[in-house]
Amino acid sequence: MRHSPYLPTTNFVAQFGPLGFAFDYALDAAQRSVLYLDVMRKRGNQYRVHANATAPHVLSFTPEVVLDGRELDKPVNYALVRIVPPDGIEVDPKRRPFVVVDPRAGHGPGIGGFKADSEIGVALRAGHPCYFIGFLPHPVPEQTIEDIAHAEATFLEKVIALHPQSDAKPCVIGNCQAGWAVMMLAAARPELFGSIIIAGAPLSYWAGERGKYPMRYTGGLLGGSWLTALTSDIGHGQFDGAWLVQNFENQNPANTLWTKPYTLYSKIDTEAPRYLGFEEWWGGHVSLNAEEIQFIVDELFTGNNLAAGRIETSKGEAIDLRNIRAPIVVFCSRGDNITPPAQALGWVLDLFDDVNEIRSHGQTIVYTVHETIGHLGIFVSANVARKEHQEFSSNIDLIDALPPGLYEATFEAKTDETIGGDLVVGDWVMRCEARTLDDIRALGCNSAEDDRRFATVAKVSDINLSLYRTFLQPVVKAMVPEWAADQLRAMHPLRLQYELFSDVNPLMAPIADIAADVENERRPIAADNPFLALEQVLSRQIVAGLDTLRVGMEALSEATFLSVYGSPLLQALVGIDPSDTRHYRRASKTALHRQVLEARIDELKARMDTGGLREGLARSLLYVAMASGAADERGFAAIRRMRSVEGGLPPMTLSEFKALIRDQFLMLVIDEEAALNTIPRLLPSDEAVRHGALSSLREVLNARGPLSEEAERRWHRVVELFGLSEDAFAPPAVPPAEPSQLKSVNRSN
């Protein structure tokens, strides 16, 4: 090891006593500063390489292009790629494929497969084939949000065609902005989806809580979407995604201005790889066409038209989220100040009056609320990937087979004492518990007065946008040619911070050599150094000061918004009745749905005594399970065994099983007594077959432990309906029926 000409190697504490702590700290601070600058230099160089790539991404997996969106009839800058499983991981072609759609919200693609412990990683380990929908940095001229939706539909059609033996349609994961895009497509093309997972995705843009999450006020405080149009015009028809990233950073100045850089500085010996890996994505800014961003801001953020069913396609077809037939999993967090729980789940309140209405539309909605993780952590946190995303991937069949309704997914750590632990995949037990709309309201719900304020913002935004387009837009477009727009993009502050610290800056030239010398003779400071403790105290004070400033600005923003847009005069001027008590976010009801629902009820009533042992078992299972209002993966794993030939039941596909559970559950909801009283007519006459089937059912019900008092009462009722005595049933003296017996019985029924 060679000695650096810049740095001494003396043990200052031994030589100077207490004064040596100051010298030690000064040396350590100098070394950390040099290494910090070198990381900034590497970050700048990395940014330049990434920005100059033709198709930049941060996927840690090998992608193979399946379809290039630029070659479609309506070309877009999107592509479908297949994720090549890493060595040691085998996927089952019969399992449903997973398709991860990354958000185009200012950053480039890849965050869903950013690391091994990611959405893609856990899906691969669960044995699912995986695909990824990403995009290029610059949009195809004149492409629209609807064009992208058509392209993504084509991509899903291709995935389905590539997996004809799959037991279900694809599970599609939409992160952040990709979440609303996936939901729109699922409403327009429900037949393409097996299940949907939306993570950190805003769908109800006006919703929120007073005193929290002030980002929803931004549109009103800026006077609406005219500023979006101005920014696109300055970009010569393209909106620079760096502005979206900057808006994100402005939400937490303490983290942006201090915590993030200080964390790197204070942990410079270990933090650099993680920091550079994240910054490669964080600095990969992309652009959107003016038409795309204007649609997003006008229809979604300002207008809140998606959940209200007011968005129409170019053919005049309304996008109604109630048309979605695939189970919907919503993953959000109380620590997310970009998409708080109210915005991630408020659409349920916008669309439905109660849980029975959710059931009447045949929808299954499962949500989980993390307590602390931030917006980006929902996608990039390894802990989240190993827990929530792994459980969703491993138990997607359970979610798919849940009866229609509203559920919350909870997670309990698996231990040696966990009942039925052999039925659990991974380190957590996922449990889906029935919920009501009051549980969603508890996460944050606007009053009618707040809805009027946001409706006023939408009106003001339309007026200001019209004024801008009439009087200013022609002038701005004439003043900004394409070359000027390119220069303005290059001069964006977020881009400059990368460029100025890269090797293109001659002042950074000596940093690499100095940093190499520092690394050779690095001497980290002792943890008990009092000056290090003083540095940490000062850091906490800076964070506290910036947080105080943020809280004050947020309170001022909220007060200004509430005062301005709560003005009865302003509301009346834009056509909002100040005395109106209705919620402007609510979607309208349709007479057609009521007619379809009534026909469906009549059909299910007529089919209550139709079927055989399979239908009788499913109805009995649901009747007993409804006592707890919950399901978990242990019970479903036992059901899988019950579905298999080895377990004594005829084989069923997942889609068949899902339809069976859905129909039998709805029969119980429509008329429980009638549904129960017809069970004996569904059963075979052979007592041994009935006993064996009921033994399998008891195994499923006991998978997660003893039954509750109410569930036990219901179980006794089922035993009576099967024509068996409890005494005869308790000791399973009769062996389970052979598969061939059940096949013949099922055919005869």
C-alpha positions in Angstrom: 0.0 0.0 0.0 1.5 3.3 -1.0 1.4 6.4 1.2 -0.6 9.4 -0.1 1.2 12.7 -0.4 -2.0 14.5 0.6 -2.8 12.7 3.9 -1.0 12.1 7.2 -1.2 8.8 9.0 -0.5 10.0 12.5 -2.7 8.7 15.4 -3.8 12.1 16.6 -5.6 10.9 19.8 -2.5 9.1 21.0 -0.2 12.0 20.2 -2.4 15.0 21.3 -4.8 13.5 23.8 -8.4 15.0 23.9 -7.4 17.5 21.2 -6.6 14.6 18.9 -10.4 13.9 18.6 -10.7 17.2 16.7 -7.7 16.3 14.4 -9.2 12.8 13.8 -12.6 14.3 12.9 -11.0 16.8 10.6 -9.1 14.1 8.7 -12.1 11.9 8.5 -14.3 14.7 7.3 -11.7 15.6 4.6 -11.6 12.0 3.5 -15.3 11.6 3.4 -15.6 14.9 1.4 -13.2 13.7 -1.3 -14.9 10.3 -1.5 -18.3 12.0 -1.6 -17.2 14.2 -4.5 -15.9 11.1 -6.3 -19.3 9.4 -6.0 -20.8 12.5 -7.4 -18.4 12.3 -10.3 -19.3 8.7 -10.9 -23.0 9.5 -10.7 -22.5 12.2 -13.4 -20.6 9.9 -15.7 -23.2 7.2 -15.1 -25.9 9.7 -16.0 -24.3 10.6 -19.3 -23.9 7.0 -20.3 -27.5 6.2 -19.4 -28.9 9.3 -21.1 -27.1 8.4 -24.3 -28.3 4.8 -24.5 -30.9 4.0 -27.1 -33.1 2.0 -24.7 -31.9 2.8 -21.2 -33.4 0.8 -18.3 -32.3 -0.3 -14.8 -33.6 -3.9 -15.0 -31.3 -6.3 -13.2 -32.7 -9.1 -15.3 -32.0 -10.0 -19.0 -34.9 -8.8 -21.2 -35.8 -10.2 -24.7 -37.9 -8.0 -26.9 -41.2 -9.7 -27.9 -43.1 -6.7 -29.5 -41.8 -3.2 -30.4 -44.6 -0.7 -30.1 -43.0 1.5 -32.8 -44.0 -1.2 -35.3 -47.7 -1.2 -34.5 -50.4 0.4 -36.7 -50.5 3.3 -34.2 -46.8 3.4 -33.1 -45.8 4.3 -29.6 -42.5 4.3 -27.7 -43.4 1.2 -25.6 -42.2 -2.3 -25.9 -43.0 -5.7 -24.5 -40.1 -7.8 -23.3 -39.8 -11.3 -21.8 -37.7 -11.6 -18.7 -35.2 -14.4 -19.0 -35.1 -16.4 -15.7 -31.7 -16.2 -14.0 -29.7 -19.4 -13.5 -31.2 -21.6 -10.9 -34.7 -20.3 -11.3 -37.2 -22.4 -13.3 -40.7 -21.1 -14.3 -43.7 -23.3 -14.9 -45.3 -22.5 -18.3 -48.7 -23.7 -16.9 -48.6 -21.0 -14.3 -50.2 -17.6 -15.1 -47.7 -15.1 -16.5 -46.9 -11.8 -14.6 -46.7 -8.6 -16.6 -45.1 -5.6 -14.8 -45.9 -2.2 -16.3 -43.5 0.6 -15.1 -44.7 4.2 -14.5 -43.9 6.8 -17.1 -43.9 9.6 -14.6 -40.6 11.4 -15.4 -38.3 8.4 -14.9 -37.2 5.7 -17.3 -38.3 2.0 -17.0 -37.0 -0.8 -14.8 -37.9 0.0 -11.2 -40.2 -3.1 -11.0 -37.1 -5.2 -11.7 -34.5 -2.9 -10.2 -33.0 -5.7 -8.1 -33.3 -9.4 -7.3 -35.7 -8.7 -4.5 -38.3 -6.9 -6.7 -41.7 -7.4 -8.2 -40.2 -9.3 -11.1 -37.8 -11.2 -8.8 -40.4 -12.6 -6.4 -42.7 -13.5 -9.3 -40.0 -15.5 -11.0 -39.1 -17.3 -7.7 -42.8 -18.2 -7.4 -42.5 -20.0 -10.7 -44.4 -17.5 -12.9 -43.2 -16.5 -16.4 -42.6 -12.8 -16.4 -42.9 -10.0 -18.9 -42.2 -6.3 -18.7 -43.7 -3.3 -20.5 -41.2 -0.4 -20.7 -40.7 2.6 -22.9 -38.1 4.7 -24.7 -37.0 8.2 -23.5 -38.8 10.1 -26.2 -42.4 9.6 -27.3 -43.5 8.9 -30.9 -44.8 12.2 -32.4 -48.6 12.6 -31.8 -49.0 9.4 -29.7 -51.8 9.7 -27.2 -52.8 7.9 -24.0 -55.4 6.0 -25.9 -52.7 4.8 -28.4 -50.6 3.5 -25.5 -53.7 1.7 -24.2 -54.2 0.0 -27.5 -50.5 -1.0 -27.6 -50.7 -2.5 -24.1 -53.8 -4.4 -25.1 -51.8 -5.9 -28.0 -49.0 -6.8 -25.7 -51.4 -8.6 -23.3 -52.9 -10.5 -26.2 -49.5 -11.6 -27.2 -48.6 -12.8 -23.7 -51.9 -14.8 -23.6 -51.1 -16.3 -27.0 -47.7 -17.4 -25.8 -49.1 -19.2 -22.8 -52.1 -21.3 -24.1 -51.7 -23.8 -21.3 -51.7 -21.2 -18.5 -54.2 -21.8 -15.7 -55.3 -18.2 -15.8 -55.0 -14.9 -17.7 -52.0 -12.7 -16.9 -51.5 -11.0 -13.5 -50.7 -7.3 -14.4 -48.8 -5.1 -12.0 -49.1 -1.4 -12.5 -46.8 0.8 -10.4 -47.7 4.5 -9.6 -48.8 6.2 -12.9 -49.0 2.8 -14.6 -51.7 1.8 -12.1 -54.3 4.1 -13.5 -53.3 3.2 -17.0 -53.8 -0.6 -16.2 -57.1 0.1 -14.6 -58.4 2.1 -17.6 -57.3 -0.7 -19.9 -58.9 -3.4 -17.6 -62.2 -1.4 -17.7 -62.1 -1.2 -21.5 -60.8 -4.8 -22.2 -61.6 -6.9 -19.1 -61.1 -10.2 -20.9 -57.4 -9.6 -21.0 -56.8 -9.7 -17.2 -56.6 -12.5 -14.8 -55.8 -10.3 -11.8 -54.4 -6.8 -11.2 -52.0 -5.4 -8.6 -51.7 -1.6 -8.4 -49.0 -0.3 -6.2 -48.8 3.3 -5.1 -51.3 4.2 -7.8 -53.5 7.3 -7.6 -57.1 6.8 -8.7 -59.1 9.2 -6.6 -57.2 12.4 -7.0 -59.3 14.8 -4.9 -59.4 12.5 -1.8 -57.3 13.0 1.2 -57.1 14.2 4.8 -57.0 17.7 6.2 -53.6 18.5 7.5 -51.9 15.8 5.5 -50.7 15.1 1.9 -51.0 18.6 0.4 -49.9 17.6 -3.1 -53.6 17.4 -4.0 -53.9 21.2 -3.6 -51.1 21.9 -6.1 -53.4 22.1 -9.2 -55.6 24.7 -7.5 -52.8 26.8 -6.2 -51.2 27.0 -9.7 -54.5 28.0 -11.3 -55.1 24.7 -13.0 -53.5 23.0 -16.0 -52.6 26.0 -18.0 -49.0 25.8 -16.6 -48.8 22.2 -18.0 -49.6 23.5 -21.5 -47.1 26.3 -21.1 -44.4 23.9 -20.1 -45.2 21.7 -23.1 -45.1 24.6 -25.4 -41.7 25.7 -24.1 -40.6 22.1 -24.8 -41.7 22.4 -28.4 -44.6 20.0 -28.0 -42.9 17.8 -25.4 -43.2 17.9 -21.6 -39.9 17.3 -19.8 -40.3 14.6 -17.2 -37.6 16.3 -15.1 -40.3 18.7 -13.9 -42.4 15.8 -12.5 -39.3 14.5 -10.7 -38.7 18.0 -9.3 -42.3 18.2 -8.0 -41.7 14.9 -6.2 -38.5 16.2 -4.6 -40.2 19.4 -3.5 -42.6 17.4 -1.4 -39.9 16.5 1.1 -37.2 19.2 1.2 -35.5 17.7 4.2 -34.8 14.5 2.4 -33.9 16.2 -0.9 -31.7 19.0 0.5 -30.1 17.2 3.4 -31.0 13.6 4.4 -30.2 12.0 1.1 -26.8 13.6 0.5 -25.9 13.4 4.2 -26.7 9.7 4.4 -24.2 9.1 1.5 -21.6 11.4 3.1 -21.9 9.8 6.6 -21.8 6.3 5.3 -19.5 6.9 2.4 -17.6 3.6 2.9 -20.6 1.4 2.3 -23.4 3.5 0.8 -22.0 4.3 -2.7 -23.2 1.2 -4.6 -26.8 1.5 -3.3 -26.8 5.2 -4.0 -25.4 4.9 -7.5 -27.8 2.1 -8.4 -30.8 4.2 -7.4 -29.5 7.4 -9.0 -29.2 5.6 -12.3 -33.0 5.4 -12.3 -33.6 8.6 -10.5 -31.7 10.6 -13.1 -33.1 8.8 -16.2 -35.6 11.6 -17.1 -38.0 10.9 -20.0 -40.4 13.1 -22.0 -44.1 13.0 -22.8 -46.1 14.5 -25.7 -48.1 17.6 -24.8 -51.3 15.7 -25.6 -50.3 12.9 -23.1 -49.5 15.1 -20.1 -52.5 17.4 -20.8 -54.8 14.4 -20.7 -53.3 13.2 -17.5 -53.6 16.5 -15.7 -57.0 17.6 -17.1 -58.8 14.2 -16.9 -57.1 12.7 -13.8 -55.4 15.2 -11.5 -57.6 18.2 -11.9 -60.8 16.7 -13.2 -60.9 13.4 -11.2 -62.8 11.9 -14.1 -61.5 8.3 -14.0 -63.3 7.1 -10.9 -66.3 9.2 -11.8 -66.7 7.4 -15.1 -66.5 10.6 -17.2 -63.6 9.6 -19.4 -64.6 8.5 -22.9 -62.6 6.9 -25.7 -62.3 8.3 -29.2 -65.3 6.1 -30.1 -67.4 7.7 -27.4 -67.3 4.6 -25.1 -67.2 5.5 -21.3 -64.4 4.1 -19.2 -66.2 2.6 -16.2 -64.0 0.9 -13.6 -67.0 -1.2 -12.5 -66.6 -3.1 -15.8 -63.4 -4.7 -14.4 -63.8 -8.4 -13.8 -60.4 -9.4 -12.6 -59.6 -9.2 -8.8 -57.9 -5.9 -7.9 -55.1 -5.7 -5.3 -54.3 -2.2 -4.1 -51.0 -1.7 -2.2 -50.6 1.6 -0.5 -48.9 3.2 2.5 -49.6 5.8 5.2 -46.0 7.0 4.7 -46.6 7.8 1.0 -47.1 11.5 0.6 -47.5 11.2 -3.2 -50.3 8.6 -3.3 -51.7 8.3 0.3 -54.3 5.6 1.1 -57.3 7.9 0.5 -56.1 8.5 -3.1 -55.3 4.9 -3.7 -58.6 3.6 -2.4 -61.1 6.5 -2.6 -62.3 5.3 -6.0 -64.1 2.5 -4.2 -66.3 5.2 -2.4 -66.7 7.0 -5.7 -68.1 4.0 -7.4 -70.1 2.0 -4.8 -72.6 2.6 -2.1 -71.9 -0.5 -0.1 -70.1 -3.9 -0.2 -73.2 -5.6 -1.7 -72.9 -3.3 -4.7 -69.3 -4.4 -5.1 -70.6 -8.0 -5.1 -73.4 -7.2 -7.5 -70.7 -6.1 -10.1 -68.8 -9.3 -9.5 -65.7 -7.4 -8.3 -63.1 -8.6 -5.8 -61.1 -5.8 -4.2 -58.2 -6.6 -1.9 -56.1 -3.8 -0.3 -53.3 -3.6 2.2 -52.0 -0.5 3.9 -48.3 -0.3 5.0 -47.8 1.9 8.0 -44.5 3.6 7.2 -42.9 3.0 3.8 -42.6 5.9 1.4 -43.8 6.2 -2.2 -40.6 4.9 -3.8 -40.2 2.2 -1.1 -43.4 0.5 -2.4 -41.5 -0.4 -5.6 -37.8 -0.5 -4.6 -37.7 -1.7 -0.9 -36.2 -5.1 -0.6 -38.1 -5.7 2.6 -41.4 -4.9 0.9 -40.5 -7.2 -2.0 -39.7 -10.0 0.4 -43.0 -9.5 2.3 -45.9 -7.9 0.5 -45.0 -8.5 -3.2 -43.8 -12.1 -2.4 -47.0 -12.9 -0.7 -49.1 -11.4 -3.5 -47.1 -13.4 -6.1 -47.3 -16.7 -4.1 -51.0 -16.3 -3.3 -52.4 -14.8 -6.4 -54.5 -17.9 -6.9 -56.1 -17.4 -3.5 -56.9 -13.8 -4.3 -58.3 -14.9 -7.7 -60.6 -17.4 -6.1 -62.0 -15.1 -3.4 -65.7 -14.4 -3.6 -66.7 -10.9 -4.7 -66.4 -8.3 -2.0 -64.0 -6.0 -0.2 -61.0 -7.4 1.7 -57.9 -6.3 3.6 -54.8 -8.4 3.3 -52.9 -8.7 6.5 -49.6 -10.5 7.1 -48.6 -12.5 10.1 -45.0 -13.8 10.6 -44.8 -17.6 10.4 -43.3 -19.3 13.4 -42.7 -22.9 14.6 -46.0 -22.5 16.5 -48.0 -21.5 13.4 -50.9 -23.9 12.9 -50.8 -25.5 9.4 -47.3 -24.0 8.8 -46.6 -26.7 6.3 -49.3 -25.1 4.1 -47.5 -21.7 4.1 -45.2 -20.6 1.4 -42.5 -18.1 2.6 -42.1 -16.4 6.0 -45.5 -14.8 6.2 -49.1 -16.0 6.5 -51.4 -13.8 4.3 -55.0 -13.4 5.5 -57.8 -11.7 3.6 -60.4 -10.3 6.0 -63.8 -8.9 4.9 -64.1 -5.1 5.2 -66.8 -2.5 4.6 -66.8 0.9 3.0 -66.5 2.4 6.5 -63.0 1.0 6.7 -62.1 2.9 3.5 -63.7 6.1 4.8 -61.5 5.8 7.9 -58.5 6.2 5.7 -59.6 9.8 4.7 -62.8 11.0 3.1 -63.7 14.4 1.7 -66.8 16.2 2.9 -69.3 17.6 0.3 -67.7 21.0 0.9 -64.3 19.8 0.0 -65.6 18.1 -3.2 -67.2 21.5 -4.2 -63.8 23.1 -3.8 -62.1 20.6 -6.1 -64.9 20.9 -8.6 -64.4 24.6 -8.5 -60.7 24.0 -9.3 -61.6 21.9 -12.3 -63.8 24.8 -13.6 -61.2 27.4 -13.0 -58.6 25.2 -14.7 -60.8 24.9 -17.8 -61.2 28.7 -18.0 -57.5 29.5 -17.5 -56.5 26.9 -20.0 -58.9 28.3 -22.6 -57.5 31.9 -21.9 -54.0 30.6 -22.3 -54.7 28.8 -25.5 -56.4 31.8 -27.0 -54.1 34.6 -26.1 -50.7 33.3 -25.1 -50.1 29.9 -26.7 -49.6 31.2 -30.3 -46.9 33.6 -29.0 -45.1 31.1 -26.9 -45.0 28.5 -29.7 -43.6 31.1 -32.1 -40.9 32.1 -29.6 -39.5 28.6 -28.9 -38.1 26.7 -31.9 -37.0 23.1 -31.5 -33.3 23.9 -30.9 -34.2 26.3 -28.1 -36.4 23.7 -26.5 -33.5 21.2 -26.5 -31.2 23.8 -24.9 -33.8 24.5 -22.2 -34.2 20.8 -21.4 -30.4 20.5 -21.1 -30.3 23.4 -18.7 -32.9 22.0 -16.3 -31.5 22.1 -12.8 -31.9 18.4 -12.2 -29.8 17.6 -15.3 -27.2 20.3 -14.5 -26.5 18.7 -11.1 -25.4 15.6 -12.9 -23.4 17.3 -15.7 -21.5 19.7 -13.4 -20.1 16.8 -11.3 -19.2 14.6 -14.3 -15.8 14.4 -16.1 -17.0 17.0 -18.7 -16.3 19.5 -15.9 -12.5 20.1 -15.9 -12.6 21.1 -12.2 -13.5 17.5 -11.4 -10.4 16.1 -13.2 -8.2 15.7 -10.1 -10.9 14.1 -7.9 -10.5 10.6 -9.2 -6.7 10.5 -8.4 -7.2 12.1 -5.0 -10.1 9.7 -4.2 -7.9 6.7 -5.1 -5.2 7.9 -2.6 -7.9 8.4 0.1 -9.2 4.9 -0.4 -5.7 3.5 0.0 -5.2 5.1 3.4 -8.8 5.5 4.6 -9.1 5.8 8.3 -12.8 6.0 9.4 -13.4 7.9 12.6 -14.1 6.1 15.8 -17.8 5.8 16.7 -17.3 7.4 20.1 -15.6 10.6 18.7 -17.5 13.5 20.3 -17.2 15.6 17.1 -19.0 12.9 15.1 -21.8 13.0 17.7 -21.9 16.8 17.3 -22.2 16.3 13.5 -25.1 13.9 13.9 -26.9 16.3 16.3 -26.4 19.1 13.8 -27.8 16.9 11.1 -30.9 16.1 13.1 -31.4 19.9 13.8 -31.1 20.7 10.1 -33.7 18.0 9.3 -36.0 19.3 12.0 -35.7 22.8 10.7 -36.5 21.9 7.1 -39.4 19.7 8.3 -40.7 22.7 10.3 -40.5 24.8 7.2 -42.3 22.2 5.2 -45.1 21.8 7.7 -45.6 25.6 7.8 -45.7 25.8 4.0 -48.1 22.9 3.8 -50.4 24.5 6.4 -50.3 27.8 4.5 -51.0 26.0 1.2 -54.0 24.2 2.6 -55.4 27.3 4.3 -55.0 29.3 1.0 -56.7 26.5 -1.0 -59.6 26.1 1.4 -60.1 29.8 1.6 -59.9 30.6 -2.1 -61.8 27.7 -3.5 -64.3 27.6 -0.6 -65.5 31.1 -1.6 -69.2 31.0 -2.4 -68.6 33.9 -4.8 -66.0 32.0 -6.8 -68.0 28.8 -6.8 -71.1 30.6 -8.1 -69.0 32.5 -10.8 -67.8 29.2 -12.3 -71.2 27.5 -12.1 -70.9 25.5 -8.9 -73.9 25.8 -6.5 -72.4 26.7 -3.1 -75.4 25.1 -1.4 -75.1 21.8 -3.3 -74.5 18.9 -0.8 -73.8 16.1 -3.3 -70.4 14.6 -3.8 -69.0 15.7 -7.2 -66.7 12.7 -7.3 -69.4 10.1 -7.3 -70.0 8.0 -10.4 -73.5 7.9 -11.7 -75.6 4.7 -11.6 -76.9 2.9 -14.7 -80.3 1.4 -15.3 -78.6 -1.2 -17.5 -76.7 -2.6 -14.6 -79.8 -3.0 -12.5 -81.5 -4.9 -15.3 -78.5 -7.2 -15.8 -78.3 -7.7 -12.0 -81.9 -8.7 -11.7 -81.5 -11.2 -14.6 -78.4 -12.6 -12.9 -80.2 -13.0 -9.6 -83.1 -14.8 -11.3 -80.6 -17.1 -13.1 -78.7 -18.0 -9.8 -82.0 -18.7 -8.0 -83.0 -21.1 -10.8 -79.7 -22.9 -10.5 -79.6 -23.5 -6.8 -80.5 -27.2 -7.1 -78.4 -27.7 -10.2 -75.0 -29.4 -9.9 -73.5 -32.2 -7.9 -71.1 -33.0 -5.1 -68.7 -30.3 -6.2 -71.3 -27.6 -5.9 -72.6 -28.9 -2.6 -69.1 -28.9 -1.1 -68.3 -25.4 -2.3 -71.5 -24.0 -0.9 -70.9 -25.8 2.4 -67.4 -24.5 2.6 -68.4 -20.9 2.0 -71.3 -21.1 4.4 -69.0 -22.2 7.3 -66.2 -19.8 6.2 -68.5 -16.8 6.1 -68.7 -17.0 9.9 -65.2 -15.5 10.1 -65.4 -13.3 7.1 -61.8 -14.1 6.2 -59.6 -16.5 4.2 -55.9 -17.2 4.3 -53.3 -19.1 2.3 -53.4 -22.2 4.6 -57.1 -22.8 3.8 -56.5 -22.2 0.1 -53.5 -24.6 0.1 -55.8 -27.2 1.6 -58.4 -26.5 -1.0 -55.8 -27.1 -3.7 -55.3 -30.5 -2.2 -59.1 -31.0 -2.2 -59.2 -30.0 -5.9 -56.6 -32.5 -6.9 -57.2 -36.0 -8.0 -55.1 -37.4 -5.2 -57.4 -35.6 -2.7 -60.4 -37.4 -3.9 -62.1 -34.8 -6.1 -62.3 -34.4 -9.8 -59.7 -32.1 -11.3 -60.7 -28.5 -12.0 -58.9 -25.6 -13.6 -58.5 -22.4 -11.6 -60.9 -20.5 -13.8 -63.5 -23.3 -13.2 -62.9 -23.2 -9.5 -63.2 -19.4 -9.4 -66.5 -19.5 -11.3 -67.8 -22.2 -8.9 -66.9 -20.2 -5.8 -68.3 -17.0 -7.2 -71.6 -18.5 -8.1 -72.1 -20.5 -4.9 -71.2 -17.5 -2.8 -73.7 -15.3 -4.6 -76.4 -17.9 -4.1 -75.8 -17.7 -0.4 -75.9 -13.9 -0.4 -79.1 -13.9 -2.4 -81.0 -16.4 -0.3 -79.0 -18.3 2.3 -81.8 -20.6 3.5 -82.8 -21.6 0.0 -79.2 -22.3 -1.0 -78.6 -24.4 2.1 -81.9 -26.4 1.9 -81.0 -27.5 -1.7 -77.6 -29.0 -0.7 -79.0 -32.5 0.0 -80.4 -32.6 -3.6 -76.8 -32.0 -4.9 -75.2 -34.9 -3.0 -74.7 -38.5 -4.1 -76.6 -41.3 -2.4 -73.5 -43.2 -1.5 -72.8 -42.4 2.2 -69.1 -43.4 1.9 -68.6 -40.8 -0.8 -70.4 -38.1 1.2 -68.3 -39.0 4.3 -65.0 -38.9 2.4 -65.9 -35.5 0.9 -66.9 -34.1 4.2 -63.6 -35.3 5.7 -61.8 -33.3 3.1 -63.9 -30.3 3.8 -63.2 -30.5 7.5 -59.5 -30.6 6.8 -59.8 -27.4 4.8 -61.8 -25.6 7.6 -59.3 -26.7 10.3 -56.2 -25.6 8.3 -55.8 -22.4 10.3 -56.9 -23.7 13.7 -60.0 -24.6 15.6 -63.3 -23.2 14.4 -65.1 -20.3 16.2 -68.3 -21.0 18.0 -70.4 -19.6 15.2 -68.4 -21.6 12.6 -68.8 -24.8 14.6 -72.6 -24.2 14.7 -72.6 -23.9 11.0 -70.5 -27.0 10.6 -73.0 -29.0 12.5 -75.7 -27.7 10.1 -73.6 -28.9 7.2 -73.2 -32.3 8.7 -76.9 -32.6 9.0 -77.4 -31.5 5.4 -75.1 -34.2 4.3 -77.2 -36.7 6.1 -74.5 -37.8 8.5 -74.5 -37.8 12.3 -71.8 -35.9 14.2 -70.8 -39.1 16.1 -70.4 -41.1 13.0 -68.4 -38.3 11.4 -66.0 -37.4 14.2 -63.8 -40.5 13.9 -63.1 -40.8 10.2 -63.7 -44.5 10.0 -64.7 -44.5 6.3 -61.7 -43.9 4.0 -61.9 -41.1 1.5 -63.5 -42.1 -1.8 -61.4 -43.1 -4.7 -61.0 -40.5 -7.5 -62.8 -42.8 -10.0 -65.8 -43.0 -7.7 -66.1 -39.2 -7.5 -65.6 -38.8 -11.2 -68.5 -41.1 -11.9 -70.7 -39.5 -9.2 -70.0 -36.0 -10.6 -71.0 -37.1 -14.0 -74.2 -38.6 -12.7 -75.0 -35.3 -11.0 
